[in-house]
Structures are given as C-alpha cells and as structure tokens.
Amino acid sequence: MGKRVAICAVAQIKNEPALVHARFQNMLLECFESIMEQTRVTFDMEKGIRSVISCSDDVFDARTISNNGMTDVLGAHFRGEEKMAQESINGLGYAMACILSGHDDVILYMGHMKESQSESRQMCTNLAFDPFYCRPLGLDFQIVDALQARAYMEKSKVDDRHLAKVVVRSRQNAKKNPYARENPMVDEKTVMESPMLCDPIRTLHYYPITDWAFGMLLCCEERAKEFTNAPVWITAYASCMDAYFLGDKDLTSNFALKEASRRAYAKAGIKDPRKEIQLFELSDHAAYQLPMWAEGIGIADEGKGGEWIDAGGMDEFHVNMSGGHLNGNPLLLGGAARAIECFLQLRGEAGERQVKSVTRALAHGTYGAAGQHQAVVIMEV
C-alpha cells in the first residue's frame, strides 16, 4: 500500500443563505451524480466503493442519527457507512486512515448542512458546553469567540481597522468564486460601522448562516489513475484538541493549532511552511481568527497579527483565495470547503482566483468554542 492518498474528484453545490427549495437528499444527489460522472466509479464490491463516509450533525439536522436518511442517496445501502459528526476536514483524516490501513481502496466522502433551518445557531452551539457549569450561563461559540477575540486583539495589536481589511478582502475574493455565497461588497468604513454582534465582534466580522453540500472521491495511490489523470495527493493529516473547560486554557495560546501544524509538517517533510507551501486555506469563522490562525500555522510571527495584515501577509501567502469561511460556509463544513479550494488550485482549475505555480497547499478546519479542536491537511501535486 502506498503512503499517499489521492483525491480524484470533488463536487459541490453553491453556498446559499437558505436552500428552502431543496431537501438534504437533493443537495447531496447533485454532488453524487457529479462524482459518478467525473470518475465512472462503480459500487462493485470487489473493485468499487465498499465504504462511504458522511458528515452531518444531529442537532443542526434536527433529527436523531442524521445520516440515516442519506444512505440511499450516498450509495451506502448494504455497504459500510460511517458518519463524521465533527468538523468535515476530519473526514479526510478518517478516509486517509481507512485507505492507508488497507481496509479500503476507494472511499466516497460526502457532507451536508442546512444552518438556515435551525431556530438558532447560538442555541445549537450552546449544547457543546457542559450541562452543569457553562450551558446554564448561555455560553455559545459566538460568545466564547468574542472572549477570545478581545484577548487576541490585545495581544497581537489587531484593531477594528485590521478586521475591516480582512472582511473586505474576503468578499472581494469570494466574488471570483462561483460556488461562494453571494454577499454584497463592502468597504472598510461600512465594516467598522456595522452593529456589534458580540463585543468586539461586529455583525460583518462573523460568517453568515449558510447551506451547502459537497462530495469527494478518494482512493489509494496504486489505483488513482483509474479515476483521474490529475490526482491531488494528501500527504499529511493531523489534529489536536485543546482543554474542554475555558478556565483550563489560554485563549490566545494557539496550542491545538500549533500542535496539529507541527505534526502535519513533520509527516509531509515540511521544515518551513512560509517557503514550502504556496497556498493556505484557513477556517476563519470570525475576522479576528484569520491572523490568529496564521500565527498558529507559522506564517505570521507570534503576537504580530496586526503587523502581518499591514505588511500584506494575506496576499503574500495566498491566504483564503476562495473567500474563506468568513464569506459563508456552514459551521461544520468549513474544512471541506478549504480542502476543495486547495484541490482546485492545485489542479489549476480555480478560474479568476487561480494562484500561479501551486504545488503544495494547506487546508485547515476548526470546531468548538475558541478553536478548541484544530486539524490540518497538507495537499500536493
């Protein structure tokens, strides 16, 4: 068995504010049919897809065992099907483990999320906290992100002006992405005058409610040419979880992301990401997170996020050419969106936003309050 896993094809629908006309199955079927057309893969039990990985969430789907109604449209009937009820980038790590272990040659990985049907994003993320100490306080991801934002902005000299630059650039890049959520263009003044959402996070600093679905076909190195002439290789995946209770960690330490990055770089043989990686896709749920995660993966100096933005670091390192999570991806699926952008860039299929000479890219995903869980994937051609 080879040491690399190939992504042979990706498919996605457009990110939308509210897909009221489509059920989960409709969203996924469009992606499924595209994967089948691109690769001509079969469901033969010997040489085709024997296992399917899905990504969804019971709380946001408002149903128990949220993958149960998806098995038929995923082709998982009478086959192995496993749900990744976590940030979607971890599904790539799961698929990678299945393939490199020799358990499977081919994996179909698909995910969906309709944030628009939830009564409240805050209500849903409140359930991630312990039921005795934090949940009764009303804590949710947004509130804790605001606590982290204040602490990080003080540490790294990031101010409202820096965050406005992040938002404006995100929307400008997303305009070049046909699958990105369509948001109005804004200038820095508009961003800085937008209402407070959760101090110091303004309304335009936080990603908007979004619906989306995706699909990917992955396989072992030996069989990649059966499905594509231009495979993209996953050469490393690593993840790390920070402490569960807020009082047990430094909100600005970037501990989990630094550790996940360190492991991924070691696996991919990367000594200096600034010189050896040409594209970075970071899951910035809020504007302050883009410079913070840049520090965590090592392309911005510790405590220098504000200076990094002023010096043009976002463009120098080709960060979030897709528009990033900030422009609008569902909470659970940001990592998959980052990986799909890396795939398109590595294959030279990113259209107006294409970066020249990309041979190695980093996709990042995060979930939990204040970036509690972090994961990094290195992709190459």
C-alpha positions as CSV (number, residue, x, y, z in Angstrom):
1,M,0.0,0.0,0.0
2,G,1.3,3.4,-1.0
3,K,2.0,6.2,1.5
4,R,-0.2,8.8,-0.2
5,V,-4.0,9.1,-0.6
6,A,-5.4,10.6,-3.8
7,I,-8.3,12.9,-4.1
8,C,-9.6,12.0,-7.5
9,A,-12.7,14.3,-7.8
10,V,-14.6,16.9,-5.9
11,A,-18.2,18.2,-6.3
12,Q,-20.1,20.9,-4.6
13,I,-23.3,23.0,-4.8
14,K,-23.3,26.7,-4.4
15,N,-23.2,28.1,-0.9
16,E,-26.6,29.7,-0.3
17,P,-28.3,31.7,2.6
18,A,-31.3,29.3,2.6
19,L,-31.9,26.4,0.3
20,V,-35.7,26.3,1.0
21,H,-36.4,24.5,-2.2
22,A,-34.1,21.6,-1.6
23,R,-34.0,18.8,1.0
24,F,-30.7,17.3,2.2
25,Q,-31.1,14.4,-0.3
26,N,-31.5,16.8,-3.2
27,M,-28.4,18.7,-2.2
28,L,-26.3,15.5,-1.9
29,L,-27.7,13.9,-5.1
30,E,-26.3,16.8,-7.2
31,C,-22.8,16.2,-5.8
32,F,-23.1,12.4,-6.0
33,E,-24.1,12.5,-9.7
34,S,-21.2,14.8,-10.4
35,I,-18.7,12.5,-8.7
36,M,-20.0,9.5,-10.7
37,E,-19.8,11.3,-14.0
38,Q,-16.3,12.6,-13.3
39,T,-14.8,9.3,-12.3
40,R,-17.1,6.5,-13.6
41,V,-16.5,4.7,-10.3
42,T,-18.8,1.8,-9.6
43,F,-20.3,0.1,-6.5
44,D,-18.8,-3.3,-7.3
45,M,-17.9,-4.9,-4.0
46,E,-14.5,-6.1,-5.3
47,K,-13.2,-3.0,-7.2
48,G,-15.6,-0.2,-6.4
49,I,-17.0,1.7,-3.4
50,R,-17.5,-0.5,-0.4
51,S,-17.4,2.2,2.3
52,V,-19.0,5.7,2.4
53,I,-18.2,8.4,4.9
54,S,-20.7,11.1,5.6
55,C,-20.6,14.4,7.5
56,S,-23.6,15.9,9.3
57,D,-24.9,16.8,12.7
58,D,-28.0,15.6,14.6
59,V,-28.6,19.0,16.3
60,F,-28.4,21.1,13.1
61,D,-30.3,18.5,11.1
62,A,-33.0,18.4,13.9
63,R,-33.1,14.6,13.7
64,T,-31.5,11.7,15.5
65,I,-29.0,9.7,13.5
66,S,-28.8,12.5,10.9
67,N,-27.1,10.2,8.4
68,N,-29.9,7.6,8.4
69,G,-31.9,9.3,5.7
70,M,-28.9,9.8,3.5
71,T,-27.7,6.3,3.0
72,D,-29.6,5.6,-0.2
73,V,-28.6,8.8,-2.0
74,L,-25.0,8.2,-0.9
75,G,-25.0,4.7,-2.4
76,A,-24.4,3.3,1.1
77,H,-27.2,0.7,1.0
78,F,-25.7,-2.7,2.0
79,R,-22.3,-1.1,2.5
80,G,-20.2,0.3,5.2
81,E,-21.3,3.9,6.2
82,E,-19.7,6.0,8.9
83,K,-20.7,9.4,10.0
84,M,-18.2,12.1,10.8
85,A,-20.2,14.2,13.4
86,Q,-17.3,16.6,13.7
87,E,-15.7,19.3,11.5
88,S,-15.6,18.0,8.0
89,I,-11.9,18.1,7.5
90,N,-11.6,15.2,9.9
91,G,-13.5,13.1,7.4
92,L,-10.4,13.4,5.2
93,G,-8.3,12.1,8.0
94,Y,-10.8,9.2,8.5
95,A,-10.8,8.3,4.8
96,M,-7.0,8.5,4.8
97,A,-6.8,6.1,7.7
98,C,-9.2,3.7,6.0
99,I,-7.1,3.7,2.8
100,L,-3.6,3.6,4.3
101,S,-4.6,0.8,6.7
102,G,-5.5,-1.3,3.7
103,H,-9.2,-1.6,4.8
104,D,-10.4,0.2,1.7
105,D,-9.1,1.1,-1.7
106,V,-11.8,3.7,-2.6
107,I,-13.8,6.0,-0.3
108,L,-16.8,8.2,-1.2
109,Y,-16.9,11.1,1.3
110,M,-20.0,13.4,1.3
111,G,-21.4,16.0,3.7
112,H,-24.3,18.4,4.1
113,M,-25.5,21.1,6.4
114,K,-28.5,23.4,6.4
115,E,-27.9,26.1,9.0
116,S,-30.9,28.0,7.8
117,Q,-33.4,25.5,9.2
118,S,-32.1,25.8,12.7
119,E,-34.0,28.0,15.1
120,S,-30.8,29.5,16.4
121,R,-27.1,28.9,15.7
122,Q,-26.5,30.0,19.3
123,M,-28.9,27.6,20.7
124,C,-27.3,24.7,18.8
125,T,-23.7,25.6,19.9
126,N,-24.8,26.1,23.5
127,L,-25.2,22.3,23.6
128,A,-21.5,21.9,23.1
129,F,-20.8,23.1,26.6
130,D,-21.0,21.1,29.8
131,P,-24.6,21.0,31.3
132,F,-23.7,21.9,34.8
133,Y,-21.3,25.0,34.7
134,C,-21.3,26.6,31.3
135,R,-24.5,25.7,29.5
136,P,-26.8,27.4,32.0
137,L,-24.8,30.6,31.6
138,G,-25.9,30.7,27.9
139,L,-22.4,30.3,26.5
140,D,-22.2,29.5,22.8
141,F,-19.5,29.6,20.2
142,Q,-20.2,33.2,19.3
143,I,-19.8,34.4,22.9
144,V,-16.6,32.5,23.6
145,D,-15.2,33.6,20.2
146,A,-15.8,37.2,21.4
147,L,-13.8,36.5,24.6
148,Q,-11.0,35.1,22.5
149,A,-11.2,38.0,20.1
150,R,-10.7,40.6,22.8
151,A,-7.8,38.7,24.3
152,Y,-6.1,38.1,21.0
153,M,-6.6,41.6,19.7
154,E,-4.9,43.0,22.7
155,K,-2.0,40.5,22.4
156,S,-1.3,40.9,18.7
157,K,-2.2,44.6,18.3
158,V,-5.2,43.8,16.0
159,D,-7.8,46.5,15.8
160,D,-11.1,47.3,14.1
161,R,-9.2,48.6,11.0
162,H,-7.4,45.3,10.6
163,L,-10.6,43.3,10.9
164,A,-12.3,45.5,8.3
165,K,-9.4,44.7,5.9
166,V,-10.0,41.0,6.4
167,V,-13.7,41.3,5.7
168,V,-13.4,43.4,2.6
169,R,-10.7,41.1,1.1
170,S,-12.8,38.0,1.9
171,R,-15.8,39.3,-0.1
172,Q,-13.6,40.5,-2.9
173,N,-12.0,37.1,-3.3
174,A,-15.4,35.3,-2.9
175,K,-16.7,37.3,-5.8
176,K,-14.3,35.4,-8.0
177,N,-15.5,32.0,-6.7
178,P,-18.7,30.8,-8.5
179,Y,-19.6,28.5,-5.6
180,A,-19.2,31.1,-2.8
181,R,-22.1,32.6,-1.0
182,E,-23.2,35.9,-2.7
183,N,-22.7,38.7,-0.3
184,P,-22.8,42.5,-1.0
185,M,-19.4,44.1,-1.5
186,V,-18.5,46.4,1.4
187,D,-15.8,48.9,2.2
188,E,-13.8,49.3,5.4
189,K,-15.9,52.1,6.7
190,T,-19.1,50.1,6.3
191,V,-17.5,47.2,8.2
192,M,-16.3,49.4,11.0
193,E,-19.7,51.0,11.4
194,S,-21.6,47.7,11.3
195,P,-23.5,46.9,14.6
196,M,-21.9,45.0,17.4
197,L,-22.8,41.3,17.4
198,C,-20.9,40.3,20.5
199,D,-18.2,42.9,21.5
200,P,-15.6,43.2,20.0
201,I,-17.1,41.1,17.1
202,R,-19.3,43.2,14.7
203,T,-22.0,41.8,12.5
204,L,-19.8,41.8,9.4
205,H,-16.9,40.2,11.4
206,Y,-18.8,36.9,11.7
207,Y,-19.7,34.3,9.0
208,P,-23.3,34.3,7.8
209,I,-25.8,31.5,8.1
210,T,-25.2,29.2,5.1
211,D,-26.5,26.0,3.4
212,W,-24.1,23.8,1.4
213,A,-23.2,20.2,0.4
214,F,-20.1,18.5,-1.1
215,G,-18.7,15.2,-2.3
216,M,-15.2,13.8,-2.8
217,L,-13.8,10.5,-4.1
218,L,-10.6,9.3,-2.5
219,C,-8.5,6.2,-3.3
220,C,-5.2,4.5,-2.7
221,E,-2.1,5.6,-4.7
222,E,-2.0,2.5,-6.8
223,R,-5.5,2.9,-8.2
224,A,-5.6,6.7,-8.7
225,K,-5.2,6.6,-12.5
226,E,-8.4,4.5,-12.8
227,F,-10.4,7.5,-11.8
228,T,-8.5,10.6,-12.8
229,N,-5.5,11.8,-14.8
230,A,-4.8,14.5,-12.3
231,P,-4.9,13.2,-8.7
232,V,-4.2,15.5,-5.8
233,W,-2.3,13.8,-3.0
234,I,-3.0,14.1,0.7
235,T,0.5,13.8,2.2
236,A,-0.4,14.6,5.8
237,Y,-3.3,15.0,8.2
238,A,-3.0,15.9,11.9
239,S,-5.4,17.2,14.6
240,C,-5.2,18.3,18.2
241,M,-7.8,19.0,20.9
242,D,-7.4,21.8,23.5
243,A,-8.8,21.7,27.0
244,Y,-12.6,21.4,27.3
245,F,-13.2,23.9,30.1
246,L,-12.4,27.5,29.2
247,G,-10.7,28.1,32.5
248,D,-8.1,25.4,31.8
249,K,-6.6,27.1,28.8
250,D,-5.1,30.3,27.5
251,L,-7.5,31.5,24.8
252,T,-4.6,33.1,22.8
253,S,-2.1,30.3,23.0
254,N,-3.0,28.6,19.7
255,F,-1.9,25.4,21.4
256,A,-4.1,23.0,19.4
257,L,-3.4,24.6,16.0
258,K,0.4,24.8,16.7
259,E,0.5,21.1,17.6
260,A,-1.7,20.0,14.7
261,S,0.5,22.0,12.3
262,R,3.7,20.7,13.8
263,R,2.6,17.1,13.3
264,A,1.3,17.7,9.8
265,Y,4.6,19.4,8.7
266,A,6.6,16.6,10.1
267,K,4.6,14.0,8.3
268,A,4.8,15.9,5.0
269,G,8.5,16.7,5.4
270,I,8.0,20.4,5.6
271,K,10.6,22.4,7.5
272,D,9.5,26.0,6.7
273,P,5.8,26.5,5.6
274,R,6.5,30.1,4.5
275,K,8.8,28.8,1.8
276,E,7.4,25.3,1.0
277,I,3.6,25.9,0.9
278,Q,2.2,28.2,-1.8
279,L,-1.5,28.4,-0.7
280,F,-3.3,28.4,2.7
281,E,-7.0,28.0,3.3
282,L,-7.9,28.8,6.9
283,S,-11.3,28.3,8.5
284,D,-11.9,31.8,9.8
285,H,-15.4,31.8,11.4
286,A,-14.7,35.3,12.5
287,A,-12.4,38.0,11.1
288,Y,-10.0,38.0,14.1
289,Q,-9.3,34.3,13.5
290,L,-7.6,34.8,10.2
291,P,-4.5,36.5,11.6
292,M,-4.7,34.3,14.7
293,W,-4.7,31.1,12.8
294,A,-1.9,32.5,10.6
295,E,0.2,32.8,13.7
296,G,-0.8,29.2,14.7
297,I,0.4,27.6,11.4
298,G,3.6,29.7,11.4
299,I,3.1,32.2,8.5
300,A,2.8,35.1,10.9
301,D,5.0,35.8,13.9
302,E,3.7,35.2,17.3
303,G,1.8,38.3,18.6
304,K,2.3,40.1,15.3
305,G,-1.0,39.5,13.6
306,G,-1.8,43.2,13.2
307,E,1.7,43.9,11.6
308,W,1.2,40.8,9.4
309,I,-2.0,42.2,8.0
310,D,-0.5,45.7,7.4
311,A,2.5,44.2,5.7
312,G,0.3,42.4,3.2
313,G,0.7,38.9,4.7
314,M,-2.8,37.7,3.5
315,D,-1.8,38.3,-0.2
316,E,1.9,37.3,0.2
317,F,1.0,33.8,1.4
318,H,-2.2,33.5,-0.7
319,V,-4.5,33.0,2.2
320,N,-8.2,32.2,1.6
321,M,-8.3,32.9,-2.1
322,S,-11.8,31.3,-2.0
323,G,-13.2,34.0,0.3
324,G,-12.7,31.7,3.3
325,H,-15.2,30.6,5.9
326,L,-15.9,34.2,6.8
327,N,-17.7,34.8,3.5
328,G,-20.1,31.9,4.3
329,N,-19.8,28.2,4.7
330,P,-21.9,26.1,7.2
331,L,-20.2,25.7,10.6
332,L,-19.5,22.0,10.2
333,L,-18.3,22.1,6.6
334,G,-15.7,24.8,6.5
335,G,-12.7,22.4,6.5
336,A,-14.1,20.5,3.5
337,A,-14.6,23.8,1.7
338,R,-11.0,24.7,2.4
339,A,-9.8,21.3,1.0
340,I,-11.9,21.7,-2.1
341,E,-10.4,25.1,-2.8
342,C,-6.9,23.6,-2.4
343,F,-7.8,20.8,-4.8
344,L,-9.0,23.2,-7.4
345,Q,-5.9,25.5,-7.0
346,L,-3.5,22.5,-7.2
347,R,-5.2,21.3,-10.4
348,G,-5.1,24.8,-11.9
349,E,-8.9,24.9,-12.0
350,A,-9.6,27.9,-9.8
351,G,-10.5,30.3,-12.5
352,E,-10.1,34.1,-11.8
353,R,-8.6,33.4,-8.4
354,Q,-6.0,30.9,-9.6
355,V,-2.6,31.3,-8.0
356,K,0.4,30.5,-10.2
357,S,2.7,27.5,-9.6
358,V,0.9,26.0,-6.7
359,T,2.4,22.6,-5.9
360,R,1.6,22.3,-2.2
361,A,-1.4,23.7,-0.2
362,L,-2.6,23.6,3.4
363,A,-6.3,23.2,4.3
364,H,-7.4,23.9,7.9
365,G,-10.5,23.2,9.8
366,T,-11.6,24.1,13.3
367,Y,-14.6,23.3,15.6
368,G,-15.6,24.1,19.1
369,A,-15.5,27.2,21.2
370,A,-12.5,29.4,20.6
371,G,-10.9,26.9,18.2
372,Q,-11.0,24.1,20.7
373,H,-10.3,21.4,18.0
374,Q,-7.9,22.1,15.2
375,A,-7.0,20.0,12.1
376,V,-4.6,20.5,9.2
377,V,-4.3,18.7,5.9
378,I,-1.3,19.0,3.5
379,M,-2.2,18.5,-0.2
380,E,0.3,18.2,-3.1
381,V,0.6,17.5,-6.8
